[in-house]
Amino acid sequence: MRKAPTYEQHRIHTRQLFSGPRLSTIVNMGRKTVLTKDVLTDTVTRVSGEYTSEEEAIQAARTYIDREVKDLPD
């Protein structure tokens, strides 16, 4: 199993659906939060959409991080 790529303190996981397309999941590694079921929603963000390749899914995740997550307060 290969390691998920890291971008701007976020780990990007891609999952292939049974039907073929891929989804991306972003895990924020920079936020110092105890992982409980109550904070899971803030820690893990799914990138909307389905993508035809892993590269396309990773690029969508990077774009999401650039547009949405960088503007959040620390």
C-alpha positions, 0 to 999 in steps of 0.5 A: 500500500503506497503512502497518500500524497501530502499537499499544504499539510493535508493528506489526500486519499483517493478511492476508486468506486466499483463503477470506475470513477475515483473520489478524493478525501482530504485529511488536515494534518496541520490542525491540532485536534484530538480525533474523536467522533465529534471532530471527525467532520471538521477533520475530514473533508470529501471533495465533491465530484467523481473523477476519471483518474487518480491524477484528476482526483488529486488535482481536484483535491489540491484545487479545493485546498487552495480555494477553501481551506487556505482562507480558514482561520487557524 
